[in-house]
Amino acid sequence: MEQHASVISLLIVVTVAFVTPILLHRLRLNYIPVVVAEIIMGLVIGKSGFNVVHEDMWLSTLSTLGFIFLMFLSGLEIDFTAFRGSKKPITLPSGKKEPNTFMVSSMIFTGIFIFSLGLSYLFVFAGFIENAFLMTLIISTISLGVVVPTLKEAHLMKTNIGQIILLVAVVADLVTMILLAIFVSLYDPGQGNTWLLLILFAAGVVLYFVGKRFKNRPLLESLSKGTVQIGTRAVFMLIIVLVGLSETVGAENILGAFLAGVLVSLLSPNQELVHKLDSFGYGFLIPIFFVMIGVELDIWSLFADKKLLLLIPLLLVGLLLSKVVPVYLLKIWYDTKTVLASGFLLTSTLSLVIAAATIGERMEVITPEMSGTLILVAVITSIFTPIAFKKLFPFEVAAHPKVRIAFLGANQVTLPVSRELKSGLYEPVLYHTKMEKYEKMTSNSLFDIVEIVDYSLETIEKNKIFQNEIIVLSTGNEQTNADLAIKAKEMGVSRIIARIEGPELEQSLREKDIEVFSSFMSTKTLLRALIETPSVINILTNQETSLYEIRMQNEQFDGMTLRRFPFTGDVIFVRIFRGKDSIVPHGDTELLLKDRLIVTGSKEYVDELKRELEF
């Protein structure tokens, strides 16, 4: 009979998890994060509502696994390339240069933590809570699960302000998770000593180097497909090993799961594996966990206690102040609306607050009612902060940034190309050495050319040419083109295109991932195409029917089939390049991050699609 009841409760929870995103879509409530909606639905079917679900062994086990996997994916979400900072600072509308993202983010989080510590002591003195350490962690944490989707939807991930907001959230996630583990070691007499955590981190370092050594072995690549899926097996083994080790040394199992996610992120997994892990986590285990959070939360008991009822607005104000005040540092570079919007978005808290509240309740540092209050406040922030961000942020300032291209060498090839690109997504600038009077009159009447003394590295650096996203090197000397291309690669330029006529020099540059073109290659290719496929040449040379390449970088469409893709319009997908594979697209073909899409259609619509997928 218990087994039967267990299956019924599980059936209700899984059904609710399935129905929730459908209801959000049908009711046009897409501004509410799905995980928050799952908690709300849990409230409806749990203790605060119809009370038709009761926790048992099945739900308890699956909910715990969901919590562990959520912490793993939180670690996996951290993009450590963001810590490199901005290499190409540009001038902001305020007239000032963009700030260093890592330095500013570190200063802001330090301010958040200090302010949170002060507020925590105020809550302790007011008698709301006894442990200031735990309260500091709760106030200072920030939800990556809310920040990342909001920034992606607003197309701000690659902007300077977006990187600052993201880095603050990342640092908060890392620091608060580590401090939560230290909190458990210090305040839970049944757990191990703090120094034992070093064993866990040491094991993580060893596993990282092992994974790095064996990651690209041909044997593992051959076993990564079909029924073997060795990469997925390795990830789950890593999670279980670190979760087991964290419990052995007296830490919380979620720390081991979080560390596993960080290690996988550092190993730069392919996007197909990440997509599988996301699908399994957010498709099965994690929804059960969030629904059960709502099931176990008894809101009526919170409302019965006037003290806890008073804590809700006070804590919301405290969370907002702890973020807005330190973020006001950004006023040096940005307008007031941008600063306030950033502060609101960073106020969002969810996963780590739930973790801290759950651990605090288990350790009897806080009561179940206090734990429920903290979770309820986290849910409220996750609902209203993204809405406030979208209302306040001046999107017109950051809308549709253009890709900056520097052409070195003004000639019959670069002049017309730069002119054609100028009206689209690109912002081309032509650089050329000082010209004769006749050349200047004929060229500058039609084109904007920046004159430079020579093509030396000193001149290039002085004019900040390497701070552009794309560099096209087409000077009259191919050795100069090659030398500058190699230097640009070392300086971290995203794309370098060099004009090289010699085959040996061409091969050496291609090995360094530098794109090469030449008059001989272009003429030979064109002549052969005219003979063999004249219709294709017509497609390539006609702007209205030309072929374009678009890089898929918007995670909002990751895993979406072409049949469901909402921006087909006047565009036809011709081919998808995924790593070394070339895929003929069909309706059931899924788009994945880092795909290179070859499309044809009107230039205006292709430009719109590029903005949607690349920025």
Sequence and secondary structure as in RCSB ss.txt:
>XXXX:A:sequence
MEQHASVISLLIVVTVAFVTPILLHRLRLNYIPVVVAEIIMGLVIGKSGFNVVHEDMWLSTLSTLGFIFLMFLSG
LEIDFTAFRGSKKPITLPSGKKEPNTFMVSSMIFTGIFIFSLGLSYLFVFAGFIENAFLMTLIISTISLGVVVPT
LKEAHLMKTNIGQIILLVAVVADLVTMILLAIFVSLYDPGQGNTWLLLILFAAGVVLYFVGKRFKNRPLLESLSK
GTVQIGTRAVFMLIIVLVGLSETVGAENILGAFLAGVLVSLLSPNQELVHKLDSFGYGFLIPIFFVMIGVELDIW
SLFADKKLLLLIPLLLVGLLLSKVVPVYLLKIWYDTKTVLASGFLLTSTLSLVIAAATIGERMEVITPEMSGTLI
LVAVITSIFTPIAFKKLFPFEVAAHPKVRIAFLGANQVTLPVSRELKSGLYEPVLYHTKMEKYEKMTSNSLFDIV
EIVDYSLETIEKNKIFQNEIIVLSTGNEQTNADLAIKAKEMGVSRIIARIEGPELEQSLREKDIEVFSSFMSTKT
LLRALIETPSVINILTNQETSLYEIRMQNEQFDGMTLRRFPFTGDVIFVRIFRGKDSIVPHGDTELLLKDRLIVT
GSKEYVDELKRELEF
>XXXX:A:secstr
 HHHHHHHHHHHHHHHHHHHHHHHHHTT TTS HHHHHHHHHHHHSTTTT      HHHHHHHHHHHHHHHHHHH
HT  GGGGG  SS  B TTSSB   HHHHHHHHHHHHHHHHHHHHHHHHHTTS S HHHHHHHHH   HHHHHHH
HHHTT TTSHHHHHHHHHHHHHHHHHHHHHHHHHHHH TTS  GGGHHHHHHHHHHHHHHHHHHTT HHHHHTSS
TTT HHHHHHHHHHHHHHHHHHHTT  HHHHHHHHHHHHHHT   HHHHHHHHHHIIIIIHHHHHHHHHHH  HH
HHHH HHHHHHHHHHHHHHHHHHHHHHGGGGGTS HHHHHHHHHHHT   HHHHHHHHHHHHTTSS HHHHHHHH
HHHHHHHHHHHHHHHHHS HHHHSS  EEEEEES STTHHHHHHHHTTTTEEEEEEEE   HHHHHHHHTTS EE
EES S HHHHHHTTGGGSSEEEE  S HHHHHHHHHHHHHTT SEEEEE   HHHHHHHHTTT EEE HHHHHHH
HHHHHHH HHHHHHHH TTT EEEEE   GGGTT BTTT TT TTEEEEEEEETTEEE   TT B  TT EEEEE
E HHHHHHHHHHHH 
